[in-house]
Amino acid sequence: MTEETDPGLAMARDAEMLAAAEAGKSSIRLYRWTAVCVTLGRFQRPEDALVDPSTTPWAHRPTGGAAVLHGHDVTLTVALPYRKRSRSIRDLYRHAAAMPIALLRTWGLDARLADDAAATRSGAYCFGSKSACDIVDASGCKVCGCALRVTRAGALLQTSIPVGQPSVSPGMVILGGEPLPIKAVDAGEIDLQHLGASLGLSYAEETFA
């Protein structure tokens, strides 16, 4: 597990993974955030999402979704080539989400996709809402924010997994970011290549077909 402090550099590295996936190479990356910052969905405007964009380090993600407060979480990014449209985007999402779900289960959490769970309110703050594409525990509590981007030749899934409580109230940074309860995961070390193999995935040349 590596460490990130600069959201711009972190998102640039993840964007490079998507570019590599479009060229046929899949990859996974797990990193811990060591400073408070925010990533915004690629379509969010900072003036609509942040209390004060001039005082909060932030960057746009390659993926969509709502604003995520970092500094108390780890991010797992999965990049996969996607050369055929023979399956739905939903199936592609399930395929990519198998990795963070397996990681959470390795850490002792009964993780699953929210699927048909009733969606909660939406807004600028990722953890202030829940959708069918989020990862939840057995009780339905959101434990992982997920965002997927699909291009003509690749797919990128970014997931934020809280491993502690925020050091600042989300509402002080993100508009509408009420301090809702967060399920923190007790993260441990994991061999991602071994985990990928256990799922029957080759992260050297995996192609979703």
N, C-alpha and C positions, 0 to 999 in steps of 0.2 A: 504494500500500500504506500503510495507516494503522498506528498503534501502539496496543497495549493493555497496561496494567499491572494493572488491577483486574479480577479474574475475574467478580465480580458484575455490573459494568457491561457487560463484554464479552458475557456470556451474556444480559443483558437486551436488548442491541441485536440479538442473533441471534434472540431470542424475538419481538422486534418484526417481524423479517423474516418469521417464520412467520405472524404475525397478518396481515401485509400480503398474504402468499400466499393465505391463506384468503379474503381480500377480492378476490382476482383479480390481484394484482400480484406478478410474480416478481422476484427480485433476487439479486445475488451480492456477496460481501464478502471481501476478502483483507486480513488484518492480521497484524502481527508482534508477538510477545510480548516485552516488554523487562524483565520481572521474573519471578522464580521464583514459581510458584503452581500450583495444581491445579484441574482441573475434574473433577467426578464425574458419572457417569451419573445420570439423574434418579431411578433406583430405588436407588442406592447410599447406604448410611448412612456418614457420615464416621467414626464410631467403628469401623466394620468395614473401612475402606479406608485411613485415615491413621494414621501413627505417633503424631502428636499434633495433633489438629484445632485446638487452641488456639494453635499457633505457626506453622501453615501457612496462608497466604491460600488460600481455596478457595471454590468455588461449584458449584451443580448446573447441569449443562447442560440445555437443553430436550430433548435427545435422550438415548438410553440408553447402554449400553456401560460400560466400565471406566474407572478413574481415569487421567487423562492429566497428566503433568508438563509444565509449560510454562516458557518462558524461553529455549529454544533452538530454537523452532519458529515456523512461520507457520500460521495457520488459514484455510482457504477454506470459506466457508459458502455453500450454494446453497439458495434457497427457491423452491418452485414451487407454483402452484395445482394442485389435484388434485380434479377435479369428477366423474370417472367411475371406476367400478370395473371397467372393461372389460378391464384388464390386471392382471397379478399385481404384488404388491409387489416381487418380484424384478426385473420389467421396469422398474418405477418407479425402483428403486435403480440399475439400469444406466444409465438415462436421466440421473439426477442425477450419478452418478459419472463420466460422460463429461467433465465440466468439470475436476475435479482430475486425471484421467488426462491430458487434453490439456495442462493446465498443466505437469505433470511432464515430459511429452514435450518441451514447449517449452524446458524447462530441461535437456534432454539425457538424460533417464532413460527407458529402455524400460519404461514402466509399464503394468500390466495388473491386472485383477481376479484375486484368488487363485482364484476359482471352486471347482473340485473338489480343490484342494490339501488335503492332510491337515491337519486342525485340530491345533494344539498345545495344551498345557495352558492352562486358563483360570484366572483369579484376579482380584484387585483391580486389577492393573496392566495397562493397555491394551497396552503394548508387550512384555508378558511372554507374550503368546499370539497366535495367528494363526487367522483364520477365513476362510471363503469370501468374506466381504464386505469383506475388507481389500484394499488395493492393494499389490502387490509388484513387484519388478523381475524381469528375465529369469531370474535364478537362484532366484527364489522367496522372496527376503528381503523382509520387511515394511518398507515405506517410508512408509506412510501409514495412520494409524488413522482409521476411518470410523464414524459413527453416524448412523442415519436415524430420523426420527420422522414418522409419517404420521397425519394427522387426517382428519376427514370432508371437508375442503375444501382441505387443503394438505399439503406435505411439506417437511421441513428436513433437509439433509445437512450435517453438520459434519465436517471433516477436519483432522487435525493432521499437518503435514509437518515433520520435523526438518531444520533447516538448519545444525546444529552439534551438538556433544556436550553433554550436560547439565553444568551447572556444579556441580551437587550429585548425588550418587548417588541414583537413584530409591528404593533401599532405605532411605535415611535419612528419606524423606518418606512413601512409600506402602508399606503392609504387603505383603510379598511382592514388592516392586519390585526384583528383582535387577538389577544393572547389566549387562544383556544388551547385545550389540553393536547399535548403532543406525546405520543407513545415512543419513548426512547428505547432503542435496541442496544443490547449488550454485545457490541461488535468484537469479534476475535479475528485472529489471523486466518487466512485461508489461501490455499493454492488454487488460483483461478483456472489454471490449465487443467488441473485434476478435476475440478468441478465441471468444467466444460466437457471433459471426456466422459464424466459420469452421466451427462445428459445426451451423450451420443453426438456431440458437436465437435467439429474440427475447426479450431479458430485460426488455422493456417490458411484454409481454403474453403471455408463454409460458404455455400451459396443457397439462398432460399429459392426453391424452384417449385 
